[in-house]
C-alpha cells in the first residue's frame, strides 16, 4: 500500500471508524496517522473483492496478516461529491485476529512512556 496515495483519497473532514477503538478519528491528519500505523502492522495486505451500493458507498474486502494471524476485513467507505472518502469504517474478523490487531495498533499509536528521572 502506498501511504501518500491512500491519504490523497481522503476528504479533509474524513471520519475514520476503527475496529478497535470506540472513538472515531476525525480529519485527514488523524486518519493518515492511523493508516500509517496500519501499514506497518499489516503484512501481505491485499484487496480481494469490491462491492458497491450506488455511486458513493463501496465495500472493499481484504485479507492481511497481523503477526501469525490472518485477518479478513472490510473497508466500508463513503465518498463525497468530490469523490473523496469522507467516512471510512473498518471491520475485521476473526476475534483472535482483531485482538492481535488491537495489541499491535496500541503499540504503534501510543506514545512511549517518558523515561524515569
PyMOL commands that set and color helices and strands:
alter all, ss='L'
color gray80, all
select helices_A, chain A and resi 3-8+28-41+95-109
alter helices_A, ss='H'
color red, helices_A
select strands_A, chain A and resi 10-17+25-26+43-53+57-66+69-79+85-93
alter strands_A, ss='S'
color yellow, strands_A
deselect
rebuild
show_as cartoon
